[in-house]
Amino acid sequence: MSAIMSDSESRSIFAFLVLNLSYMFVQIVYGYLSNSLGLISDAIHMLFDCMALAIGLIAAVMSKWPPSESFTFGYDRIEILSGFSNGVFLMLISVSILFEAIERLIYPPEMSTHRLLLVSFGGLV
């Protein structure tokens, strides 16, 4: 934890991670209660954003490690690998949301829309 708090970049990533996780749980709860695919898919997207932030946080800490005998150039390339893994995760979730959207087009569910606008607007802010 001290490695995260000692660097301003790592501290910023950690703050965004906590904020994103907090609102993700709000969107999951209200998306489930209102049966809103929009909120649920945004919450899942935020989950993957949180995973990307966590991977980025780990990469930011690891990139500061000094070179070793095995890694003579240091650990700077870990940031590139973390970006690639984030892209793969986002592609996977996009495909699953697409299939869910097609299913909901064929069999539309009933939705409870009270408070839906409030939570959606909060996510936009």
N, C-alpha and C positions, 0 to 999 in steps of 0.2 A: 504494500500500500504506500510505503514511503517513496518508492520509485515512481509511482503514479503522481503523487502530490508534489514531488520536487520539480517536475517539469510542467511548464504552462500548457504545452500542447496536450500532454497526457491528462492534465487536470481538466481541460476543456472537453476532451473526448469523454471523460468519466462523467462530467456534469450533463452532457447531452445524452449519455447512456441512461442515467438515472431519470431524467425528464422523459425520455422516450418510453422507457419501461413503465413509468407511472401512467402515462396517458394511454398506452397500449392496453393496460388492464381495464381502464374505463371504457375504451372502445369495444373490447371483447365482451364485457358485461352487457353494455347497452345494445351491441349488435346481436347478441344472443337473445336478450329479452324482447327486442323489437323484430327479430328475424330479418335483419337487414344485411344483405350480401355486401353492400357497400362498406358498412362499418366493419363487418367481419373480415373482409378482404383487406381493408386498410389496417386493421389490427394485425393481421398476419404479415402484411408488408412491413409494419412497424417492428414485428418480431424479428424479421430478417434484417431490418435496419439495425436493431439492437445487436443481433449476432455480428453484423458487419462492424458496428462500433466496438464490440468486445474484441473481435479479431484485430481491428485497427489499434485498439488500446494495447493489446498484447504485442502487436508489431511495433508500435511506437516505443514501448519499453525495451523490446528485444533489439531494435535497431541501434540503441545506445550502447549495447554490449560491445566490448572491444574484440578485435579479431583474435582468432585462436589458430591452433595448428590445423584443425579441420576446416575452418572457415577463414581463410587468409584474407578475404575481402571484407570481413565482418558480417554483420547480420542485416545490412541495408536491404537486401533483396527480399527479405521477409515481407516488406510492405507491398511489393509487387504481387507476391503469392496471395496475400490477404485480399487485395483488390480482385484478383482472379476468382477466388473462392466466393466472394460476395456476388460477382456476376453470375456464377453458376447457380447459387442459391436463388437469386432473383428470377432467373429463367425458369427454374423448377416451380416456384410459386406462381409465376405468371401462367404456366400451363395448367396448373390445378385450378386457378381462378377461372380460366377460360372454360374448362369443362363444367365447373359449377354454374357459371353463367348460362351456358347452353342448356343445362338441365333445368335451370329456373325459367328460361324462356319457354321451354316445352311444358313444364309443370309449374306455373307461377304460384308461389306460396302467399299466404296472407301475412300482412305486415302490420305491426303496431307502430304508428309513426309519431306518437307523442314523445317528446324529448329527443327525437331523432335529429331534428334540425339543430338543437342546442349542442348536442355532442359532436355533430358534424362540423358545426361552426367552431367549436373549441379545438377540434383537430386542425382546422385550417389556420387558426391563430397560432 
